[in-house]
């Protein structure tokens, strides 16, 4: 019993020392979220950026998914933080095996009420193969994102977290 108490104190002190040595950051972590974890797709990396961590349903693929299912927005990192606080991230899609048509993206927050996500889908990629996009999350949280081309769709779930640096007091 005494050994457990001593070990518990040592672990607690180690955590405090480790936390104190790291730069101060405010992190808001969404509650449990059934995030989608990607796997290697059969699409060649030269044709599909993100093919090594993709998710698909039939002939529509979404790639470059995050290894633990969490998109982290931090100063100097990937993504965009807009003046209204929304968070934008580039996300790659691929229409395979003759799937043709314009991509539509819809999404909703799963862990709390909120507005739907927005997306930007640039023209110029044609109506088959690779399609770059930007998915814009109105807030942090657990988000379900669905891409649709014609009658084919693929859905993934991701955590969205924003890390902010605190200013020294």
Backbone torsions as a table, in degrees:
resi	resn	phi	psi	omega
1	UNK	NA	-46.1	179.2
2	UNK	-65.5	-36.2	178.6
3	UNK	-63.4	-40.2	178.1
4	UNK	-63.8	-40.8	179.8
5	UNK	-64.4	-45.4	178.5
6	UNK	-61.8	-45.1	-180.0
7	UNK	-63.2	-39.7	178.7
8	UNK	-63.1	-41.3	177.9
9	UNK	-65.1	-42.6	-179.9
10	UNK	-63.0	-45.0	179.4
11	UNK	-62.8	-43.4	179.1
12	UNK	-61.4	-45.2	178.8
13	UNK	-63.2	-40.5	178.7
14	UNK	-61.7	-40.0	178.5
15	UNK	-65.3	-42.1	-180.0
16	UNK	-64.3	-44.9	179.7
17	UNK	-64.1	-43.9	179.1
18	UNK	-62.2	-45.6	-179.7
19	UNK	-63.8	-37.7	-178.7
20	UNK	-69.9	-27.2	-177.6
21	UNK	-83.1	-12.7	179.9
22	UNK	-87.7	152.0	174.9
23	UNK	-58.7	143.3	-179.2
24	UNK	-72.1	127.3	177.8
25	UNK	-142.0	142.8	174.0
26	UNK	-94.0	122.6	-179.4
27	UNK	-122.5	127.9	174.6
28	UNK	-109.5	113.9	-177.2
29	UNK	-103.5	122.7	177.3
30	UNK	-62.4	154.1	176.8
31	UNK	-63.5	-179.6	-178.5
32	UNK	-44.8	136.6	-175.7
33	UNK	-142.8	126.7	-178.6
34	UNK	-76.7	65.5	-173.7
35	UNK	-63.7	144.8	177.5
36	UNK	-82.9	129.8	177.2
37	UNK	-106.0	125.8	-176.7
38	UNK	-75.6	166.6	174.8
39	UNK	-140.8	168.5	-178.4
40	UNK	-68.1	127.8	-179.2
41	UNK	-91.5	164.6	176.9
42	UNK	-79.2	-3.2	179.6
43	UNK	-80.4	133.3	-178.2
44	UNK	-61.8	138.8	179.5
45	UNK	-55.9	-32.0	179.2
46	UNK	-66.5	-26.2	-179.3
47	UNK	-93.8	-25.0	-171.5
48	UNK	-139.3	100.0	175.6
49	UNK	-60.3	129.0	-179.8
50	UNK	92.9	10.6	-177.0
51	UNK	-65.2	-19.6	-178.2
52	UNK	-79.8	-12.3	176.9
53	UNK	-141.5	73.7	-172.8
54	UNK	-118.9	168.0	175.1
55	UNK	-139.3	140.7	-176.5
56	UNK	-150.8	163.8	177.1
57	UNK	-143.4	107.8	-177.2
58	UNK	70.4	-117.5	-174.0
59	UNK	-108.0	6.9	178.9
60	UNK	-112.4	125.5	-175.6
61	UNK	-118.5	146.2	168.9
62	UNK	-122.0	134.3	-173.0
63	UNK	-123.8	176.5	179.9
64	UNK	60.3	39.0	176.5
65	UNK	-71.9	154.3	-174.8
66	UNK	-80.2	143.2	-171.1
67	UNK	-56.9	-35.9	178.7
68	UNK	-107.8	9.5	178.1
69	UNK	82.6	10.2	-177.6
70	UNK	-114.8	125.1	172.8
71	UNK	-91.5	120.8	-179.4
72	UNK	-110.5	122.2	175.4
73	UNK	-99.0	119.3	179.8
74	UNK	-140.0	155.9	178.4
75	UNK	-54.5	130.4	-180.0
76	UNK	79.8	-2.2	-179.2
77	UNK	-95.9	-176.3	179.3
78	UNK	-70.1	158.5	177.1
79	UNK	98.2	175.2	-175.8
80	UNK	-131.3	136.4	173.0
81	UNK	-109.5	118.7	-176.7
82	UNK	-89.2	159.0	-178.2
83	UNK	-54.0	-31.1	179.6
84	UNK	-81.1	1.2	179.2
85	UNK	93.0	-7.7	178.7
86	UNK	-69.7	159.2	-171.7
87	UNK	-124.1	119.5	-177.7
88	UNK	-110.0	136.8	178.8
89	UNK	-135.0	137.7	174.7
90	UNK	-73.0	133.1	180.0
91	UNK	-135.5	132.5	-176.8
92	UNK	-93.6	143.1	177.5
93	UNK	-130.7	158.0	178.5
94	UNK	-143.9	127.1	176.0
95	UNK	-99.7	113.9	-172.0
96	UNK	-109.7	169.8	171.0
97	UNK	48.6	44.7	175.5
98	UNK	83.7	5.5	176.3
99	UNK	-68.7	122.1	-177.2
100	UNK	-121.3	146.6	173.0
101	UNK	135.9	170.3	179.2
102	UNK	-76.9	141.8	176.9
103	UNK	-85.4	135.9	171.3
104	UNK	-118.7	142.2	179.5
105	UNK	-126.0	130.8	176.6
106	UNK	-132.3	160.4	177.3
107	UNK	-170.9	161.9	-179.4
108	UNK	-146.3	154.9	177.0
109	UNK	-81.5	134.7	-176.3
110	UNK	-96.7	-25.8	-171.9
111	UNK	-97.9	-4.4	179.7
112	UNK	-167.0	160.7	174.7
113	UNK	-65.0	150.2	178.1
114	UNK	179.2	165.3	177.9
115	UNK	-69.3	158.7	177.9
116	UNK	-68.4	157.4	176.0
117	UNK	-73.7	164.1	176.8
118	UNK	-116.2	167.4	176.8
119	UNK	-148.1	158.1	172.1
120	UNK	-123.3	125.4	-178.6
121	UNK	-124.5	99.0	-175.8
122	UNK	-69.3	147.0	175.0
123	UNK	-79.5	165.8	175.4
124	UNK	107.9	-4.5	179.6
125	UNK	-96.9	-2.1	-177.4
126	UNK	82.8	-171.9	-177.2
127	UNK	-113.2	18.5	173.5
128	UNK	-151.0	163.5	-179.5
129	UNK	77.4	-148.4	-173.3
130	UNK	-66.0	143.5	175.1
131	UNK	-144.6	115.8	173.6
132	UNK	-81.2	149.5	176.9
133	UNK	-148.0	169.4	166.4
134	UNK	-125.1	126.1	175.7
135	UNK	-103.1	129.9	-174.7
136	UNK	-114.8	113.3	-179.5
137	UNK	-92.0	124.8	-179.2
138	UNK	-63.9	-22.5	-177.1
139	UNK	-161.7	169.6	172.1
140	UNK	-64.6	162.6	176.3
141	UNK	141.9	-165.3	178.4
142	UNK	-102.6	120.6	-172.6
143	UNK	-122.6	138.0	171.5
144	UNK	-102.6	126.6	-177.5
145	UNK	-121.5	130.8	179.2
146	UNK	-125.4	126.3	172.8
147	UNK	-104.4	138.8	-177.8
148	UNK	-134.5	135.6	171.2
149	UNK	-130.6	119.7	-176.7
150	UNK	56.4	-120.0	179.7
151	UNK	-104.8	11.2	-178.8
152	UNK	-105.1	132.6	178.7
153	UNK	-139.2	158.7	174.1
154	UNK	-139.2	138.4	-177.7
155	UNK	-123.4	138.6	171.8
156	UNK	-133.5	159.9	179.0
157	UNK	-120.7	136.1	-179.8
158	UNK	-140.7	150.2	169.9
159	UNK	-87.2	140.6	176.1
160	UNK	-120.3	122.2	-177.1
161	UNK	-130.0	138.2	175.1
162	UNK	-115.1	125.5	177.2
163	UNK	-101.1	127.3	179.3
164	UNK	-118.3	138.6	174.9
165	UNK	-79.3	136.3	176.0
166	UNK	-86.2	144.7	176.0
167	UNK	-83.2	140.0	179.9
168	UNK	-62.0	146.6	179.9
169	UNK	-86.3	NA	NA
